[in-house]
Amino acid sequence: MSTLRQQIAEAAAVIRQRSKTQPRIGIILGTGLGALTKELTTEATIPYSELPHFPLSTVESHAGRLLLGTLGNKQVMVMQGRFHYYEGYSMQQITFPVRVMKAMGCDTLLVSNACGGMNPLFTAGDIMIMTDHINLLGDNPLIGPNDEELGPRFPDMSEPYTRALIALAEQIALEEKIRLQKGVYVAVSGPNLETRAEYRFLRAIGADVVGMSTVPEVIVAVHSSMRVLGLSVITDNCFPDALEPVDIAKIIKIAGEAEPNLTLVMKRVIERL
């Protein structure tokens, strides 16, 4: 057994000792997007500090807890707070919880994030379905020896975000009269925000929004043969010719204002899975 698989087994064993939940759906909640947990019938709450091999969230708006319970009549496993490359963690550490979700029985991953909007048709407060991504983090969680028990050496990325789940989210948004955008997410390392020239470059290569997370988790989810739905909340406009200094408190506020719609879409998707 590889070292990684051994670590996954150790973390999963602790979770099973603390919870009887048998999750089929994993959820990762991004910056300012933790309110979905209020809809959860929680069976167990486990701080990351009590889980072997889990990193610790160092970002203020990330609670740093693993929740297990029921949402939309489905058993789920929820990360209330994620890890970022800019915190100094390796790609393997960042994505370790996704490996544990898979080991616990999850075959579907719902992931959310806050991001900056570069598409001029998007506005702050919009929710965007991720249809594709660009990895500009400069690293990849699959680099190094590959354990064939966890996934293939060269996973196919022609459909990183499951088309059937995208269609389901669109249908739900239509029914609930929620405006959803669709687009491409580009991941950069951060933690600084981008320059005007960088925004122009990112837009030119095909990105609609930019953020500092999500892509590593999705790569590992695809490697693990999980279905994926990604939802982004656009918290600020990143237009090079009208760029203003970023107010992090304002970004979190906008994320909070968009959160009810995001929560509703995610809850309805889970109910219909």
C-alpha positions as YAML, in Angstrom:
chain: A
units: angstrom
residues:
- id: 1
  name: MET
  ca: [0.00, 0.00, 0.00]
- id: 2
  name: SER
  ca: [1.33, 3.44, -0.95]
- id: 3
  name: THR
  ca: [1.98, 6.03, 1.75]
- id: 4
  name: LEU
  ca: [-0.84, 8.19, 0.39]
- id: 5
  name: ARG
  ca: [-3.33, 5.32, 0.47]
- id: 6
  name: GLN
  ca: [-2.27, 4.50, 4.03]
- id: 7
  name: GLN
  ca: [-2.84, 8.12, 5.11]
- id: 8
  name: ILE
  ca: [-6.24, 8.16, 3.42]
- id: 9
  name: ALA
  ca: [-7.21, 4.98, 5.26]
- id: 10
  name: GLU
  ca: [-6.09, 6.43, 8.60]
- id: 11
  name: ALA
  ca: [-8.14, 9.63, 8.14]
- id: 12
  name: ALA
  ca: [-11.20, 7.69, 6.96]
- id: 13
  name: ALA
  ca: [-10.95, 5.37, 9.96]
- id: 14
  name: VAL
  ca: [-11.10, 8.32, 12.38]
- id: 15
  name: ILE
  ca: [-14.13, 9.75, 10.56]
- id: 16
  name: ARG
  ca: [-15.92, 6.40, 10.73]
- id: 17
  name: GLN
  ca: [-15.25, 6.27, 14.47]
- id: 18
  name: ARG
  ca: [-16.91, 9.67, 14.88]
- id: 19
  name: SER
  ca: [-19.80, 9.29, 12.43]
- id: 20
  name: LYS
  ca: [-22.19, 6.66, 11.09]
- id: 21
  name: THR
  ca: [-22.93, 8.72, 7.98]
- id: 22
  name: GLN
  ca: [-22.18, 6.95, 4.71]
- id: 23
  name: PRO
  ca: [-21.81, 9.90, 2.33]
- id: 24
  name: ARG
  ca: [-22.26, 9.68, -1.42]
- id: 25
  name: ILE
  ca: [-21.80, 13.40, -2.03]
- id: 26
  name: GLY
  ca: [-18.81, 15.53, -1.06]
- id: 27
  name: ILE
  ca: [-19.14, 19.32, -0.80]
- id: 28
  name: ILE
  ca: [-16.41, 21.95, -0.58]
- id: 29
  name: LEU
  ca: [-17.52, 25.42, 0.54]
- id: 30
  name: GLY
  ca: [-15.41, 28.39, -0.52]
- id: 31
  name: THR
  ca: [-14.70, 31.89, 0.82]
- id: 32
  name: GLY
  ca: [-17.76, 33.38, 2.53]
- id: 33
  name: LEU
  ca: [-19.93, 30.46, 1.40]
- id: 34
  name: GLY
  ca: [-20.47, 28.45, 4.57]
- id: 35
  name: ALA
  ca: [-24.21, 28.98, 5.06]
- id: 36
  name: LEU
  ca: [-25.16, 25.75, 3.30]
- id: 37
  name: THR
  ca: [-24.26, 24.05, 6.56]
- id: 38
  name: LYS
  ca: [-27.39, 25.62, 8.12]
- id: 39
  name: GLU
  ca: [-29.45, 23.40, 5.80]
- id: 40
  name: LEU
  ca: [-27.55, 20.32, 6.97]
- id: 41
  name: THR
  ca: [-28.90, 17.88, 9.55]
- id: 42
  name: THR
  ca: [-25.51, 17.40, 11.15]
- id: 43
  name: GLU
  ca: [-24.59, 14.04, 12.60]
- id: 44
  name: ALA
  ca: [-20.93, 14.84, 13.35]
- id: 45
  name: THR
  ca: [-18.67, 17.91, 13.34]
- id: 46
  name: ILE
  ca: [-14.93, 17.24, 13.24]
- id: 47
  name: PRO
  ca: [-12.32, 20.03, 13.32]
- id: 48
  name: TYR
  ca: [-9.55, 19.47, 10.79]
- id: 49
  name: SER
  ca: [-7.08, 19.53, 13.68]
- id: 50
  name: GLU
  ca: [-8.56, 16.24, 14.92]
- id: 51
  name: LEU
  ca: [-8.12, 14.43, 11.60]
- id: 52
  name: PRO
  ca: [-4.80, 12.75, 10.79]
- id: 53
  name: HIS
  ca: [-2.93, 14.21, 7.80]
- id: 54
  name: PHE
  ca: [-5.43, 17.05, 7.28]
- id: 55
  name: PRO
  ca: [-3.94, 20.54, 6.91]
- id: 56
  name: LEU
  ca: [-5.44, 23.45, 8.86]
- id: 57
  name: SER
  ca: [-7.34, 26.34, 7.29]
- id: 58
  name: THR
  ca: [-5.46, 29.60, 7.86]
- id: 59
  name: VAL
  ca: [-7.88, 31.88, 5.98]
- id: 60
  name: GLU
  ca: [-10.12, 33.90, 8.29]
- id: 61
  name: SER
  ca: [-13.39, 33.17, 6.46]
- id: 62
  name: HIS
  ca: [-12.86, 29.39, 6.44]
- id: 63
  name: ALA
  ca: [-14.20, 27.58, 9.52]
- id: 64
  name: GLY
  ca: [-11.91, 24.54, 9.19]
- id: 65
  name: ARG
  ca: [-14.40, 21.79, 10.01]
- id: 66
  name: LEU
  ca: [-15.62, 18.59, 8.42]
- id: 67
  name: LEU
  ca: [-19.36, 18.04, 8.73]
- id: 68
  name: LEU
  ca: [-21.22, 14.80, 8.14]
- id: 69
  name: GLY
  ca: [-24.97, 14.46, 7.95]
- id: 70
  name: THR
  ca: [-28.02, 14.70, 5.72]
- id: 71
  name: LEU
  ca: [-28.93, 17.36, 3.16]
- id: 72
  name: GLY
  ca: [-31.77, 17.05, 0.67]
- id: 73
  name: ASN
  ca: [-32.41, 13.50, 1.92]
- id: 74
  name: LYS
  ca: [-28.87, 12.54, 0.90]
- id: 75
  name: GLN
  ca: [-25.95, 11.66, 3.15]
- id: 76
  name: VAL
  ca: [-23.16, 14.16, 2.60]
- id: 77
  name: MET
  ca: [-19.66, 15.08, 3.72]
- id: 78
  name: VAL
  ca: [-18.98, 18.83, 3.82]
- id: 79
  name: MET
  ca: [-15.71, 20.74, 4.02]
- id: 80
  name: GLN
  ca: [-16.51, 24.04, 5.74]
- id: 81
  name: GLY
  ca: [-13.35, 25.73, 4.57]
- id: 82
  name: ARG
  ca: [-10.70, 24.58, 2.11]
- id: 83
  name: PHE
  ca: [-6.94, 24.87, 1.65]
- id: 84
  name: HIS
  ca: [-5.07, 27.05, -0.80]
- id: 85
  name: TYR
  ca: [-1.68, 26.86, -2.50]
- id: 86
  name: TYR
  ca: [-0.81, 30.34, -1.21]
- id: 87
  name: GLU
  ca: [-1.10, 29.09, 2.37]
- id: 88
  name: GLY
  ca: [2.07, 27.11, 1.76]
- id: 89
  name: TYR
  ca: [0.52, 23.68, 1.45]
- id: 90
  name: SER
  ca: [1.51, 21.19, -1.23]
- id: 91
  name: MET
  ca: [-0.97, 20.19, -3.92]
- id: 92
  name: GLN
  ca: [-1.19, 16.76, -2.31]
- id: 93
  name: GLN
  ca: [-2.15, 18.32, 1.03]
- id: 94
  name: ILE
  ca: [-4.72, 20.63, -0.58]
- id: 95
  name: THR
  ca: [-6.45, 17.72, -2.29]
- id: 96
  name: PHE
  ca: [-6.12, 15.14, 0.48]
- id: 97
  name: PRO
  ca: [-9.71, 15.68, 1.72]
- id: 98
  name: VAL
  ca: [-11.07, 14.83, -1.73]
- id: 99
  name: ARG
  ca: [-9.18, 11.54, -1.55]
- id: 100
  name: VAL
  ca: [-10.78, 10.89, 1.83]
- id: 101
  name: MET
  ca: [-14.24, 11.76, 0.46]
- id: 102
  name: LYS
  ca: [-13.77, 9.13, -2.23]
- id: 103
  name: ALA
  ca: [-12.62, 6.57, 0.34]
- id: 104
  name: MET
  ca: [-15.70, 7.33, 2.42]
- id: 105
  name: GLY
  ca: [-17.94, 6.48, -0.52]
- id: 106
  name: CYS
  ca: [-18.52, 9.81, -2.29]
- id: 107
  name: ASP
  ca: [-18.96, 9.51, -6.04]
- id: 108
  name: THR
  ca: [-20.00, 13.13, -6.63]
- id: 109
  name: LEU
  ca: [-18.23, 16.38, -5.69]
- id: 110
  name: LEU
  ca: [-19.93, 19.77, -5.45]
- id: 111
  name: VAL
  ca: [-17.42, 22.58, -5.15]
- id: 112
  name: SER
  ca: [-17.93, 26.33, -4.70]
- id: 113
  name: ASN
  ca: [-15.63, 29.34, -4.71]
- id: 114
  name: ALA
  ca: [-15.52, 33.12, -4.73]
- id: 115
  name: CYS
  ca: [-13.82, 34.65, -7.76]
- id: 116
  name: GLY
  ca: [-13.18, 37.81, -9.75]
- id: 117
  name: GLY
  ca: [-15.18, 38.37, -12.91]
- id: 118
  name: MET
  ca: [-13.39, 39.32, -16.14]
- id: 119
  name: ASN
  ca: [-16.20, 38.68, -18.62]
- id: 120
  name: PRO
  ca: [-17.85, 42.07, -19.27]
- id: 121
  name: LEU
  ca: [-21.27, 40.38, -19.37]
- id: 122
  name: PHE
  ca: [-20.86, 39.24, -15.76]
- id: 123
  name: THR
  ca: [-21.40, 41.40, -12.69]
- id: 124
  name: ALA
  ca: [-20.56, 41.15, -8.99]
- id: 125
  name: GLY
  ca: [-23.06, 38.92, -7.23]
- id: 126
  name: ASP
  ca: [-23.61, 36.63, -10.21]
- id: 127
  name: ILE
  ca: [-23.30, 32.85, -9.84]
- id: 128
  name: MET
  ca: [-21.38, 31.05, -12.58]
- id: 129
  name: ILE
  ca: [-21.44, 27.37, -13.43]
- id: 130
  name: MET
  ca: [-17.92, 26.22, -14.18]
- id: 131
  name: THR
  ca: [-17.88, 24.59, -17.62]
- id: 132
  name: ASP
  ca: [-14.09, 24.27, -17.83]
- id: 133
  name: HIS
  ca: [-10.89, 25.52, -16.20]
- id: 134
  name: ILE
  ca: [-7.33, 26.63, -16.88]
- id: 135
  name: ASN
  ca: [-4.62, 25.61, -14.43]
- id: 136
  name: LEU
  ca: [-2.04, 28.40, -14.01]
- id: 137
  name: LEU
  ca: [-1.05, 27.41, -10.49]
- id: 138
  name: GLY
  ca: [2.29, 26.15, -11.73]
- id: 139
  name: ASP
  ca: [1.78, 22.77, -10.10]
- id: 140
  name: ASN
  ca: [-0.43, 19.69, -10.27]
- id: 141
  name: PRO
  ca: [-1.60, 17.35, -7.49]
- id: 142
  name: LEU
  ca: [-0.92, 14.28, -9.66]
- id: 143
  name: ILE
  ca: [2.82, 14.94, -10.03]
- id: 144
  name: GLY
  ca: [4.87, 12.14, -8.51]
- id: 145
  name: PRO
  ca: [4.37, 8.36, -8.30]
- id: 146
  name: ASN
  ca: [0.87, 7.28, -9.33]
- id: 147
  name: ASP
  ca: [-1.10, 4.74, -7.28]
- id: 148
  name: GLU
  ca: [-3.24, 2.87, -9.81]
- id: 149
  name: GLU
  ca: [-5.66, 1.97, -7.01]
- id: 150
  name: LEU
  ca: [-6.51, 5.67, -6.70]
- id: 151
  name: GLY
  ca: [-6.71, 6.50, -10.41]
- id: 152
  name: PRO
  ca: [-4.97, 6.33, -13.80]
- id: 153
  name: ARG
  ca: [-1.57, 7.83, -14.56]
- id: 154
  name: PHE
  ca: [-3.02, 10.04, -17.31]
- id: 155
  name: PRO
  ca: [-6.64, 10.95, -16.44]
- id: 156
  name: ASP
  ca: [-8.75, 12.35, -19.26]
- id: 157
  name: MET
  ca: [-9.89, 15.96, -18.75]
- id: 158
  name: SER
  ca: [-12.23, 16.35, -21.71]
- id: 159
  name: GLU
  ca: [-15.17, 16.68, -19.29]
- id: 160
  name: PRO
  ca: [-13.87, 17.83, -15.89]
- id: 161
  name: TYR
  ca: [-17.29, 19.28, -15.00]
- id: 162
  name: THR
  ca: [-20.06, 16.74, -15.57]
- id: 163
  name: ARG
  ca: [-22.40, 17.89, -18.35]
- id: 164
  name: ALA
  ca: [-25.42, 16.19, -16.81]
- id: 165
  name: LEU
  ca: [-24.89, 18.05, -13.52]
- id: 166
  name: ILE
  ca: [-24.45, 21.35, -15.38]
- id: 167
  name: ALA
  ca: [-27.76, 20.75, -17.16]
- id: 168
  name: LEU
  ca: [-29.44, 19.88, -13.86]
- id: 169
  name: ALA
  ca: [-28.17, 23.08, -12.21]
- id: 170
  name: GLU
  ca: [-29.40, 25.12, -15.18]
- id: 171
  name: GLN
  ca: [-32.84, 23.53, -15.00]
- id: 172
  name: ILE
  ca: [-33.09, 24.21, -11.27]
- id: 173
  name: ALA
  ca: [-31.99, 27.84, -11.72]
- id: 174
  name: LEU
  ca: [-34.68, 28.27, -14.39]
- id: 175
  name: GLU
  ca: [-37.34, 26.84, -12.08]
- id: 176
  name: GLU
  ca: [-36.20, 29.02, -9.15]
- id: 177
  name: LYS
  ca: [-35.78, 32.15, -11.35]
- id: 178
  name: ILE
  ca: [-32.10, 32.45, -10.47]
- id: 179
  name: ARG
  ca: [-29.79, 33.91, -13.09]
- id: 180
  name: LEU
  ca: [-26.79, 31.67, -13.70]
- id: 181
  name: GLN
  ca: [-23.79, 32.42, -15.89]
- id: 182
  name: LYS
  ca: [-21.59, 29.76, -17.48]
- id: 183
  name: GLY
  ca: [-17.88, 30.07, -18.10]
- id: 184
  name: VAL
  ca: [-14.24, 29.15, -17.68]
- id: 185
  name: TYR
  ca: [-12.42, 29.49, -14.35]
- id: 186
  name: VAL
  ca: [-8.67, 30.14, -14.29]
- id: 187
  name: ALA
  ca: [-6.73, 29.28, -11.15]
- id: 188
  name: VAL
  ca: [-3.68, 31.33, -10.15]
- id: 189
  name: SER
  ca: [-1.54, 30.91, -7.07]
- id: 190
  name: GLY
  ca: [-2.14, 34.26, -5.33]
- id: 191
  name: PRO
  ca: [-2.24, 35.56, -2.68]
- id: 192
  name: ASN
  ca: [-1.87, 38.94, -4.42]
- id: 193
  name: LEU
  ca: [-4.65, 40.08, -6.72]
- id: 194
  name: GLU
  ca: [-3.83, 40.45, -10.40]
- id: 195
  name: THR
  ca: [-2.39, 43.44, -12.27]
- id: 196
  name: ARG
  ca: [-4.17, 45.10, -15.17]
- id: 197
  name: ALA
  ca: [-1.85, 43.38, -17.62]
- id: 198
  name: GLU
  ca: [-2.50, 40.00, -15.98]
- id: 199
  name: TYR
  ca: [-6.26, 40.45, -16.24]
- id: 200
  name: ARG
  ca: [-5.89, 41.27, -19.93]
- id: 201
  name: PHE
  ca: [-3.76, 38.15, -20.40]
- id: 202
  name: LEU
  ca: [-6.16, 35.88, -18.52]
- id: 203
  name: ARG
  ca: [-9.14, 37.16, -20.47]
- id: 204
  name: ALA
  ca: [-7.25, 36.77, -23.75]
- id: 205
  name: ILE
  ca: [-6.52, 33.08, -23.11]
- id: 206
  name: GLY
  ca: [-10.20, 32.31, -22.59]
- id: 207
  name: ALA
  ca: [-10.98, 32.77, -18.89]
- id: 208
  name: ASP
  ca: [-14.21, 34.35, -17.68]
- id: 209
  name: VAL
  ca: [-13.33, 34.43, -13.97]
- id: 210
  name: VAL
  ca: [-10.18, 34.10, -11.88]
- id: 211
  name: GLY
  ca: [-9.58, 32.57, -8.46]
- id: 212
  name: MET
  ca: [-7.01, 30.85, -6.26]
- id: 213
  name: SER
  ca: [-8.58, 27.44, -5.60]
- id: 214
  name: THR
  ca: [-10.84, 24.65, -6.87]
- id: 215
  name: VAL
  ca: [-8.80, 23.35, -9.82]
- id: 216
  name: PRO
  ca: [-6.55, 21.03, -7.75]
- id: 217
  name: GLU
  ca: [-9.57, 19.46, -6.04]
- id: 218
  name: VAL
  ca: [-11.31, 18.97, -9.37]
- id: 219
  name: ILE
  ca: [-8.25, 17.34, -10.92]
- id: 220
  name: VAL
  ca: [-8.11, 14.82, -8.07]
- id: 221
  name: ALA
  ca: [-11.88, 14.25, -8.22]
- id: 222
  name: VAL
  ca: [-11.60, 13.43, -11.93]
- id: 223
  name: HIS
  ca: [-8.59, 11.21, -11.19]
- id: 224
  name: SER
  ca: [-10.81, 9.43, -8.65]
- id: 225
  name: SER
  ca: [-13.67, 8.98, -11.17]
- id: 226
  name: MET
  ca: [-16.01, 11.35, -9.34]
- id: 227
  name: ARG
  ca: [-18.70, 13.44, -10.99]
- id: 228
  name: VAL
  ca: [-18.13, 17.18, -10.46]
- id: 229
  name: LEU
  ca: [-20.27, 20.33, -10.35]
- id: 230
  name: GLY
  ca: [-18.47, 23.64, -9.81]
- id: 231
  name: LEU
  ca: [-20.22, 26.89, -8.85]
- id: 232
  name: SER
  ca: [-18.48, 30.27, -8.58]
- id: 233
  name: VAL
  ca: [-19.75, 33.44, -6.92]
- id: 234
  name: ILE
  ca: [-18.40, 36.52, -8.70]
- id: 235
  name: THR
  ca: [-17.47, 38.94, -5.93]
- id: 236
  name: ASP
  ca: [-15.80, 41.76, -7.86]
- id: 237
  name: ASN
  ca: [-15.36, 43.11, -11.39]
- id: 238
  name: CYS
  ca: [-11.84, 42.75, -12.76]
- id: 239
  name: PHE
  ca: [-11.94, 45.00, -15.82]
- id: 240
  name: PRO
  ca: [-8.44, 46.33, -16.60]
- id: 241
  name: ASP
  ca: [-9.61, 49.74, -17.84]
- id: 242
  name: ALA
  ca: [-11.80, 50.37, -14.80]
- id: 243
  name: LEU
  ca: [-9.83, 48.60, -12.10]
- id: 244
  name: GLU
  ca: [-10.26, 49.70, -8.50]
- id: 245
  name: PRO
  ca: [-8.43, 48.61, -5.34]
- id: 246
  name: VAL
  ca: [-9.98, 45.44, -3.88]
- id: 247
  name: ASP
  ca: [-11.73, 45.56, -0.52]
- id: 248
  name: ILE
  ca: [-11.64, 42.03, 0.96]
- id: 249
  name: ALA
  ca: [-14.45, 42.86, 3.40]
- id: 250
  name: LYS
  ca: [-16.61, 43.93, 0.45]
- id: 251
  name: ILE
  ca: [-15.78, 40.70, -1.41]
- id: 252
  name: ILE
  ca: [-16.92, 38.61, 1.56]
- id: 253
  name: LYS
  ca: [-20.06, 40.77, 1.87]
- id: 254
  name: ILE
  ca: [-20.98, 40.21, -1.80]
- id: 255
  name: ALA
  ca: [-20.34, 36.49, -1.42]
- id: 256
  name: GLY
  ca: [-22.71, 36.49, 1.54]
- id: 257
  name: GLU
  ca: [-25.40, 38.30, -0.44]
- id: 258
  name: ALA
  ca: [-25.17, 35.78, -3.29]
- id: 259
  name: GLU
  ca: [-25.02, 32.84, -0.92]
- id: 260
  name: PRO
  ca: [-28.79, 32.19, -0.54]
- id: 261
  name: ASN
  ca: [-29.15, 31.57, -4.28]
- id: 262
  name: LEU
  ca: [-26.00, 29.43, -4.36]
- id: 263
  name: THR
  ca: [-27.25, 27.44, -1.37]
- id: 264
  name: LEU
  ca: [-30.65, 26.93, -2.99]
- id: 265
  name: VAL
  ca: [-29.17, 25.66, -6.25]
- id: 266
  name: MET
  ca: [-26.79, 23.29, -4.47]
- id: 267
  name: LYS
  ca: [-29.54, 21.97, -2.19]
- id: 268
  name: ARG
  ca: [-31.91, 21.35, -5.11]
- id: 269
  name: VAL
  ca: [-29.17, 19.62, -7.11]
- id: 270
  name: ILE
  ca: [-28.44, 17.31, -4.17]
- id: 271
  name: GLU
  ca: [-32.17, 16.50, -3.77]
- id: 272
  name: ARG
  ca: [-32.33, 15.34, -7.41]
- id: 273
  name: LEU
  ca: [-29.10, 13.36, -7.56]
...
